[in-house]
Amino acid sequence: MRVLIAPDCFGGTLTAREAADAIATGWREAKPDDVVTQRPLADGGPGFIDVLHAAIGGDIRYISVTGPLGDLVEARWLSVHTDGVRVAYIESAEACGLHLIPADLRPQTCETATTQGVGELIAAAAGDNDVITVGLGGSGTTDGGAGMLAALTDAGVDLTGTSLVAASDVENPLLGPHGAAHTFGPQKGASPEAVERLEAKLAAMDVLKPVFDTPGAGAAGGLGAALLSLGATVTSGAGLVRALTGLDTALDEADVVITGEGSFDWQSLRGKLITAVAGGAAERGIPCLAIAGQVTVGRREMGAAGVHAAYSVSEHVGSVHKSIADARKSVIATAGHVARQWSR
């Protein structure tokens, strides 16, 4: 049996590459005769740079930028020159990611965390590239990209002649019950009262009003909307990675595909990686299975998205605490269980 392993990262526990290796290890231990291929992926959030660099090469550039709390952090961007076109890939989470904000500080910083460093990354890449693609996802900010816009203004960056692409991990609009503040604010430490204040701040940003309802505007705390205001084209981050990593070729040669992420929930069905992998599998009539730290999507919803079955790591090992305490071992055990159920 030919098995394709194509997961995203598992939150703050395993990178996409580590998750793919753990799933592959568990599968091989249970079914050593199966042919297992690993293809770690990303959807614009954490891991975007590493996954693309492994797939398409290029040069990783390092730069110190302003982090979400105002201190300096080391960030990277990827420079790729192909057929005379110079493309820069930026992972916004490198400059404003939630992982850069200690959990105990999030309730106090959720209204002030800044995307300034993302603007500094764009400024660094602007002079030498024809296309700048910004991966969106995993942010600890909800400033509507105000920090990014201010940084670009302060740097006097001229983006004329540069194509901007916003590689979004979600399809959410900027405002409303499915917008940046209401959907993602609580994950970043925002109380109900803080969510309402953040919503009001976003709604008051005149520069963003023309793109309030555009799908993807709510990505990365409204950073998507700010990029749209600069003329960026929004694309699916998962779809972009699918194309650049040759996922379709790998799917052509598979009998079953295993994808996954930290939490398989309703947000996963709104443009995130699992839906891209499941869509590719459905086009070929092969089963798509998901392994995730936690699974809260119902069978009907996951079936409609093309996922045949989903397996919760925390349920398999007995608790969320156990699954996090040794994430690799827990994923290996879960993958072995899945292999014994599905491999011929």
GULUM-695507 format. One record per residue (C-alpha): residue number from 1; residue in three letters; x, y, z. Coordinates in steps of 0.25 Angstrom, whole numbers. Layout:
  resi  resn     c1     c2     c3
   NUM   ALA      X      Y      Z
...
//
This chain:
  resi  resn     c1     c2     c3
     1   MET      0      0      0
     2   ARG      5     14     -4
     3   VAL      3     24      8
     4   LEU      5     39      6
     5   ILE      8     46     20
     6   ALA      4     61     18
     7   PRO      2     69     31
     8   ASP      3     83     36
     9   CYS     10     86     49
    10   PHE      3     82     62
    11   GLY      2     95     69
    12   GLY     14     98     78
    13   THR     18     83     79
    14   LEU     23     78     66
    15   THR     27     85     53
    16   ALA     21     80     40
    17   ARG     34     72     37
    18   GLU     34     66     51
    19   ALA     19     62     51
    20   ALA     21     55     37
    21   ASP     33     48     42
    22   ALA     25     43     55
    23   ILE     13     39     47
    24   ALA     22     31     37
    25   THR     29     25     48
    26   GLY     16     20     55
    27   TRP     11     15     41
    28   ARG     24      7     38
    29   GLU     24      1     51
    30   ALA     10     -5     49
    31   LYS     11     -8     34
    32   PRO     26     -9     30
    33   ASP     22    -14     16
    34   ASP     15     -1     12
    35   VAL     22      9      4
    36   VAL     22     22     12
    37   THR     25     36      6
    38   GLN     26     49     14
    39   ARG     21     62      9
    40   PRO     21     72     21
    41   LEU     12     85     18
    42   ALA      8     98     23
    43   ASP     -4    108     20
    44   GLY      3    121     22
    45   GLY      4    120     37
    46   PRO     16    115     45
    47   GLY     25    106     36
    48   PHE     22    113     23
    49   ILE     37    117     21
    50   ASP     43    104     25
    51   VAL     33     96     16
    52   LEU     35    104      4
    53   HIS     50    104      6
    54   ALA     51     89      6
    55   ALA     42     88     -6
    56   ILE     47     99    -15
    57   GLY     61    103    -10
    58   GLY     65    118    -10
    59   ASP     73    126      0
    60   ILE     68    129     14
    61   ARG     71    143     19
    62   TYR     72    147     34
    63   ILE     68    160     40
    64   SER     65    166     54
    65   VAL     51    172     54
    66   THR     41    178     64
    67   GLY     34    167     71
    68   PRO     19    167     75
    69   LEU     22    173     88
    70   GLY     32    183     83
    71   ASP     45    176     86
    72   LEU     55    171     75
    73   VAL     53    157     70
    74   GLU     61    149     59
    75   ALA     52    147     47
    76   ARG     55    140     33
    77   TRP     50    142     19
    78   LEU     52    133      7
    79   SER     58    138     -6
    80   VAL     55    130    -19
    81   HIS     59    134    -33
    82   THR     53    125    -44
    83   ASP     52    128    -59
    84   GLY     56    143    -57
    85   VAL     45    145    -46
    86   ARG     50    149    -32
    87   VAL     40    145    -21
    88   ALA     41    147     -6
    89   TYR     33    138      3
    90   ILE     30    144     17
    91   GLU     24    137     29
    92   SER     17    147     37
    93   ALA     17    139     49
    94   GLU     32    140     50
    95   ALA     30    155     53
    96   CYS     17    155     60
    97   GLY     14    140     64
    98   LEU      6    136     76
    99   HIS     18    127     80
   100   LEU     26    140     82
   101   ILE     16    145     94
   102   PRO     17    137    107
   103   ALA      3    131    110
   104   ASP      2    139    124
   105   LEU      4    152    116
   106   ARG     -6    150    105
   107   PRO    -18    156    113
   108   GLN    -10    169    115
   109   THR     -4    170    101
   110   CYS    -16    165     92
   111   GLU    -20    180     89
   112   THR     -6    185     87
   113   ALA      2    174     80
   114   THR      8    180     67
   115   THR     10    175     53
   116   GLN     21    186     51
   117   GLY     32    175     49
   118   VAL     24    169     37
   119   GLY     25    183     31
   120   GLU     40    183     34
   121   LEU     41    169     27
   122   ILE     34    174     15
   123   ALA     43    187     14
   124   ALA     55    178     15
   125   ALA     50    169      3
   126   ALA     44    181     -5
   127   GLY     56    186    -13
   128   ASP     61    173    -19
   129   ASN     48    165    -22
   130   ASP     37    165    -33
   131   VAL     27    158    -24
   132   ILE     26    158     -9
   133   THR     17    147     -3
   134   VAL     13    148     11
   135   GLY      8    136     18
   136   LEU     -3    139     28
   137   GLY     -6    131     41
   138   GLY     -2    128     55
   139   SER     -2    143     59
   140   GLY     -2    148     73
   141   THR     -8    161     68
   142   THR    -21    168     64
   143   ASP    -17    182     60
   144   GLY    -22    181     46
   145   GLY     -8    182     40
   146   ALA     -7    196     46
   147   GLY      7    193     51
   148   MET     11    188     37
   149   LEU      6    200     30
   150   ALA     13    210     39
   151   ALA     26    202     37
   152   LEU     25    203     22
   153   THR     22    218     23
   154   ASP     33    221     32
   155   ALA     43    213     23
   156   GLY     38    221     11
   157   VAL     36    208      4
   158   ASP     31    209    -11
   159   LEU     24    196    -15
   160   THR     21    201    -29
   161   GLY     24    190    -38
   162   THR     24    180    -28
   163   SER     13    169    -27
   164   LEU      8    166    -13
   165   VAL      1    153    -10
   166   ALA     -6    150      3
   167   ALA     -5    135      5
   168   SER    -16    133     15
   169   ASP    -19    121     24
   170   VAL    -33    125     26
   171   GLU    -45    131     18
   172   ASN    -51    140     29
   173   PRO    -55    154     27
   174   LEU    -50    166     35
   175   LEU    -62    168     44
   176   GLY    -74    162     50
   177   PRO    -76    148     57
   178   HIS    -66    141     47
   179   GLY    -57    153     47
   180   ALA    -43    155     53
   181   ALA    -46    160     67
   182   HIS    -58    150     70
   183   THR    -52    138     64
   184   PHE    -38    139     67
   185   GLY    -37    149     78
   186   PRO    -40    139     90
   187   GLN    -29    130     85
   188   LYS    -19    142     87
   189   GLY    -24    145    101
   190   ALA    -35    155     98
   191   SER    -47    155    108
   192   PRO    -61    158    103
   193   GLU    -59    172    106
   194   ALA    -46    173     99
   195   VAL    -52    166     87
   196   GLU    -62    177     86
   197   ARG    -51    188     87
   198   LEU    -43    181     76
   199   GLU    -55    180     67
   200   ALA    -58    195     69
   201   LYS    -43    198     66
   202   LEU    -43    190     53
   203   ALA    -56    196     49
   204   ALA    -51    210     51
   205   MET    -39    208     41
   206   ASP    -43    216     29
   207   VAL    -32    210     20
   208   LEU    -38    196     22
   209   LYS    -53    200     20
   210   PRO    -52    196      5
   211   VAL    -48    182      8
   212   PHE    -56    179     21
   213   ASP    -64    167     14
   214   THR    -53    161      6
   215   PRO    -50    147      9
   216   GLY    -36    146     16
   217   ALA    -37    160     21
   218   GLY    -38    155     35
   219   ALA    -26    146     34
   220   ALA    -15    149     44
   221   GLY    -23    159     52
   222   GLY    -27    167     40
   223   LEU    -13    167     34
   224   GLY    -19    161     22
   225   ALA    -28    174     21
   226   ALA    -16    183     22
   227   LEU     -9    175     10
   228   LEU    -22    176      2
   229   SER    -22    191      4
   230   LEU     -8    192     -2
   231   GLY    -13    184    -14
   232   ALA     -9    170    -10
   233   THR    -16    158    -17
   234   VAL    -22    148     -7
   235   THR    -19    134     -9
   236   SER    -20    121     -1
   237   GLY     -7    118      6
   238   ALA    -10    104      6
   239   GLY    -13    104     -9
   240   LEU      0    111    -11
   241   VAL      8    101     -3
   242   ARG      0     90    -10
   243   ALA      5     95    -24
   244   LEU     19     99    -20
   245   THR     22     86    -13
   246   GLY     17     76    -23
   247   LEU      6     71    -15
   248   ASP     -2     67    -27
   249   THR      9     58    -32
   250   ALA     10     51    -19
   251   LEU     -5     49    -18
   252   ASP     -5     43    -32
   253   GLU      4     32    -27
   254   ALA     -3     29    -13
   255   ASP    -14     19     -9
   256   VAL    -17     27      4
   257   VAL    -13     41      9
   258   ILE    -11     45     24
   259   THR    -12     59     28
   260   GLY    -13     66     41
   261   GLU    -11     78     50
   262   GLY    -12     82     65
   263   SER    -27     84     65
   264   PHE    -37     79     55
   265   ASP    -48     88     57
   266   TRP    -58     97     50
   267   GLN    -47    107     46
   268   SER    -40     95     39
   269   LEU    -52     95     29
   270   ARG    -50    110     25
   271   GLY    -38    109     16
   272   LYS    -28    103     24
   273   LEU    -18     92     20
   274   ILE    -27     79     23
   275   THR    -37     84     13
   276   ALA    -27     86      2
   277   VAL    -21     72      4
   278   ALA    -35     66      5
   279   GLY    -39     73     -8
   280   GLY    -27     67    -15
   281   ALA    -30     53    -10
   282   ALA    -45     54    -14
   283   GLU    -41     58    -28
   284   ARG    -33     45    -29
   285   GLY    -44     36    -22
   286   ILE    -34     32    -11
   287   PRO    -37     33      4
   288   CYS    -32     44     13
   289   LEU    -30     42     28
   290   ALA    -27     53     38
   291   ILE    -19     51     51
   292   ALA    -20     63     60
   293   GLY    -17     67     74
   294   GLN    -31     69     77
   295   VAL    -43     66     68
   296   THR    -56     74     69
   297   VAL    -62     74     55
   298   GLY    -74     64     53
   299   ARG    -74     53     43
   300   ARG    -84     60     34
   301   GLU    -75     73     33
   302   MET    -62     65     31
   303   GLY    -69     56     21
   304   ALA    -74     68     13
   305   ALA    -59     74     13
   306   GLY    -54     60      8
   307   VAL    -48     55     20
   308   HIS    -52     40     22
   309   ALA    -48     39     37
   310   ALA    -41     47     47
   311   TYR    -33     42     59
   312   SER    -31     50     72
   313   VAL    -17     48     78
   314   SER    -22     52     92
   315   GLU    -33     42     92
   316   HIS    -24     31     87
   317   VAL    -14     33     98
   318   GLY    -24     37    109
   319   SER    -23     52    111
   320   VAL    -18     65    105
   321   HIS     -7     66    116
   322   LYS     -2     52    112
   323   SER     -2     56     97
   324   ILE      6     69     99
   325   ALA     16     63    110
   326   ASP     22     54     99
   327   ALA     16     59     86
   328   ARG     24     50     77
   329   LYS     22     37     84
   330   SER      7     40     85
   331   VAL      6     43     70
   332   ILE     14     30     67
   333   ALA      4     22     75
   334   THR     -8     28     68
   335   ALA     -2     26     54
   336   GLY      0     12     57
   337   HIS    -14     10     61
   338   VAL    -19     17     49
   339   ALA    -10      8     40
   340   ARG    -15     -5     46
   341   GLN    -29      0     43
   342   TRP    -27      5     29
   343   SER    -15     -3     22
   344   ARG    -19    -15     15
//
